[in-house]
Amino acid sequence: MRISGRQLFWLVFSIEIVLTMLYSVPAAVKEASQDAWISMIVAGIIGLGFVLLAVKLSMRYPQQTFVQYSQTILGKWAGRIIIVPYFIMWMYLNSMALRNSADFVYLTLFTKTPLYVIMITLMILVVYVVFTGGLVGIARCGELMGPIILVVIIGTCLLSLNHLDWHRLTPVFADSGWTGIMRGTIPALAFYGDIIIFTMIYAFMSKPKQALSRTMWGMTLSAVFVFIATLMVIMTFGPILPGRMWAPFFGMTRFISVLGFIQNVDILVVVIWLFSAFIKLSLFLFVTVYGTAQWLNIKNWRRLIWVLVPLILVLALLPQNATAPVKEYVEQFWIPYVIPINVIGIPLLLMLISIIRSKIMPAKRS
């Protein structure tokens, strides 16, 4: 299984953009009011720091996945133990992404369809592409759907220009201050932290040297459009109402009307949401199954699909309402545990040990 640098770029962009744009904006506005756009700039810069750490660590072992090079650095048993928090993270990511996707489809399209039916339908499609195509199939889907997602987002932003009020962005910094602005970065960082999952992907690149540039560009493009979406939401609804809305960017598209002809474009946002959710679910499931198979030394990794998918479905059904998955994801799991441990702590520890070992080993040989 080999993927190109272009496919990596579209994978990064596709999984980062839509979910972050729809769900991090209201939480950021709630904390930072009209200064939430500053929060998104700060979050984007920190997100690029996540990318730099993940790629630099992986490129020290370009032919190995995270599960493999953690054992190379720490030894067999310590390396296997340190992967356990990632298994928990992968399972949670799968269930959260599935529940978010199903809730969105339920609330926007099929309000009379049982939620579990939507989940099972989504998982059938995801299992099909993962089982038959593996990472290559997912990458090709990203390469096809990614440009469509980008075009729809650009078109939606352009069509929304006629009802924007720049005065709603003022006063700048006066109301929230740095405390509110930094709190506003947290929701976006929770989604940008997903980039750590690509430490399981870089080993499959046909040209590993492209990993840093392609991932950086994918993250940068996502962060730019999240920043633009935040500006437009505030200029449309003001600094208070978005914090009380479920998905204000989606709500903004319902105001689009050009000469009474171009209307009801919110269905396009639903379409790109489904594209993004499909790619994200597929990539997360592949990483979870493949990583678990490597950890257990199982050669036929596809067999684990039939074990892990039912567990993911059960976990996805646990939250009681549509907002619970995102709120719990950010406040109770991602910020206190995943960001400091899985995204920063363990990769940084592995990087330091790897650097120290690389300096000690030549000294011993000499």
N, C-alpha and C positions, 0 to 999 in steps of 0.2 A: 504494500500500500504506500503510494507516494503522492504528495500533493505539491502544487506549485506555489510560488510566492503570491501570485495574484489570487489564487483560491484562498490562501491564508488571510489575505487582506479582506476579502469579502466575508469570510467566516467571522472575523473579529468585528467588523462593522455590523453585520447582520444580528449577532447575538447581543451586542451592546446597545444599539440605538433605540429600538422601539420601546422595550420594557423600561429603560432608563428615562426616556422622554415622557412616557405616559404617567409613571408612578413616582419618580423622584421629584418632579416639579412641584406638585402640591405640597409635599412634605417640606421642601426647601422654602417655598413661599410662606408657609405657616411659621417657620422659624425666623426667616430674614426679611419678610415682607417684600417691598419693592427692590431690595438689594439682593434678592435671590440670584440674580444673574451674576453677581460677583461671586457668590457661593459656587456657582457652576464653573466659573473660570478656575477657582482654587481647586475644586474637585477634579477638574480635567488635568491640571498640572500634577496633582498627587497621583492620579490614575496613570499618567505617563511614567511616574516613578515606579509604580507597580510593574509596568511593562518592562522597564529597564532591569529591575531585579530578576524577574522571571526569565527573561531572555538571556541575560548574562550568565545566570546559573546554568540554564539548559545548554548553552553553547559551549560550556566547558566539557560537556559530554553529548555531542551532537547526535550520536547514534543510539542514545539510550533515552527511555522515558523517565519521568520523575520516579516511578516505582523502582526502576533499575538503578539509576545513579544514586539514589539515596542509600542503597545497599553498597554501592561502590565506595561511597564516601565514609559511611559509618560502620560498615561491616554488615554481614547477613542479618543478624538478629536485631541489632539496634536500628538498622535501616528498615526492617519490616515493621517494627513497633512504631516508628515515627510516621508511618503511612496511615495508621489507624484513624487519626483525626480527619484525614482526607476522605476516607471511606464514609465517615459520618457526614462530611460536607457534601460529597457527591450525591448521596442518597437524599439529603435535604434539598439540594439544588434541583434534582429531578422532580421531587414531589411538589416543591414550591412552584417551579416553572409549569408543571402540568396543571396545578390548581389555578394559577393565574390565567393560563390560557383557556381553560374550561370556563372559568368565571366570566371572562371577557366575551367569549362566544355566547354563553348563556344570557348575559345581560344585554347584549347588542343584537342578537339574532334569534335565539331559540329559547325564549323564556318559559315555554311550556314543556320543554324536553328535560327529563331528569339529568342532573349533573353527571351522574356516573356513566350515562350513555355517551355523553360528549367526551368524557375522559377516555373511555374505552375506545371510542372511534379514533381519537387523536393518537392513542398509543398503538393501535393497529397500524396506522400509517407510519409512525416512527419506527416501530419494530420491523416493518417491512424494509424500509430503506437501510436500517442498521444491519439487519440480517443478510440482505442480498448484496448491498453495495459497500458496507463498511465505511471507513473514513473517506474513501474516494467518492462514494456515492453522495455522502453528505457534502463534501467539498464542491462537487458539481452542482448540487442543488443551491448551495450558497453563491456560486459563480453565476447561476442563472437568476436567482431571486434577489440577490443583493442590489444589482443595478435598478431593478424595478422598485425596491424599497426606497432607494435614493431619489429616483425620479418623482415618486409619489410625494415624498416629504418636501422636496423642493417646490413642486407644484402646489401643494397645500399651503405652504408658507407664502408663496407669491399671490395666491388667490385670497389670502387673508389680510393683505396689506391695506385694503380700503376701510377697515374698521379699527385701526390701531390709533391709540392716543398716547403720544410720547410723554405727555405731562404726568401720566400715571407712574412713571419711573422716578419721579422726584418726591421728596428730597433724597439725595444719594447719601447713604451712610449715616444720616442724622438720626434715624429712628432705631435701627438695629444695632449698629456698632460691630466691632470685630467678633464679639461673643456670639451674637445672633447669626452673623455671616458664617462663622466656622461651624455652628450647629447646623446651618443649612447645607453644608457640604456633605454631611453624614449620609443622607439617603442616596445621593449619587455615588458616593464612594462604595456603598454596599453593592451596587450593581457593577461598578468598574472593577471591583475585586474579583469578579468572575474570570478575569483575565488569567488568574493563576491556573485555571484548568488547561490552558494551552501548554503548560509544562509537560503534559502527556501527548501533545500533538507535534512538537517541533522535531521529534525523532523521525517523523514520517515525511519530512520535507525533502524534495529532490535537490534543492539548493539551500542548505542550512544557513549560509551567510546572509540570505535575504530575510531571515526571521525577524531581526530587530527592526529593519526599515519598514517591512510590511505590517508588522504588528503596531508599530508607532503610528503609521499613517492611518490604519484602521481605527485605532483609539482616538487619534486627533480628529478625524472626520466625525466620529460619533460625538465627541465632546463639543465640537463646534455646533452641531445641529441641536444638541441638548441645550446649549447656551442660547441659541437663536429661539428655540421653542419656549424657553423660560421668559425671554424678553417679550415674545409675542403674546404669551398667556397673560402676563402682567399688564401689557398695554391693552389687552382686550377686556379683561375682567377686573383689573385693579389689583391692589396688594392684599386684599382680605378674602374675597370670594374664592380664589383658586385653592386656598388652604382648606376649604370646606368641601371641595369637589372631589369626586372619585378619580377622574382622568380629565383634567381641564383641557389638555391639548385636543383630545377627542371631542370634547364639548365645543371647542373653538371652531372646529370644522363645520359644525351644524349652522354656524352663522354665515357661511360662505354663500354669496349670491351675486353673480356677475350678470347684470342686465336682465335679471329674471330668467336667464337661460342656463347658466352653470350653477346647479344646486345639488343638494344631497350627496356631496362628495365624501361624506363621512363613511360611506361604504368602502371607499378606497383605503381609508385608515384601517378598517376591519380586515381588508385583504392583506395589507402589508403586515399587520399584526399576526395574522395566521402564518404568513411566510416566515417571519422572524421567529415566532414560537415554534414552528416546525423544525427550523434549523437548530434552534437552541435546544429543544428537547432531544433531537437526534444526536447532536454532538455530546450533550451531557450523558445520554444513555450509553453511547459508545465508550466514552472515557470511563464511566463507572464499570461497565462490563469488562472492558479490556484491561483496565487497571486491576480489578479484582482477580481476573484470570492470571495476570502476571504475578500478583502477590501470592496466589495459591499454586503457582506453577502448573496451570491447566493450559494445555496446548490449544484445544478447541474452545476459544473464548465465547463463541456463539451459544454454547450450551447454557451459559449463565444468564442469558436473556430471559429464559423461562422461569428462572428462580427470582431474579431481581425485579422484573416488571410487576408481578403481583404485589410485592412489598411496596414499590413506589406508588401503585394505585391506592393501597390501603392508607399510606401516609398522606397522600393528597386529599383523601376524603375526611381527614380529621378536623381541619379548621371549620368553624361554624358559619362563617360568612365570607363575603368576597374581599373585604378589607383586611381580615385577620391574617392571611398568608403573608402579605407585604409587610404589615406592621410587625408581626412576630419575626419575620425574616430579618428585618433591619434591627429592631430594638433588642430582641431577646437572644438572637443567635449570631448574626453576622458581625455586628459592631463589637460586642464584648468578647467574642471568642474567635471567629474566623479571621477577621482583619488582623488582629494582633498576633495570632498564632499561625494560621495557615498561609496567609498572604504575605506577612512580613517576617514573623519570628523564625519559623522553621526554614524558609528559603534563605534568610540572612545567615542563620546558623550553619546551614550546609555550605553556603558560599565561603564563609570564614574558614571552616574546617578544610574545605577543598583547597583554598589558597595556602593555608598553613602546610598541608600535606604536600602540595606541589613544590614548596620551598624546602621542606625537610628531606624529601626523598632524593633530590639531586645532591644535597649536602652529604647524605649517607653514602651515596655511590662514589662520590669523589674521595 
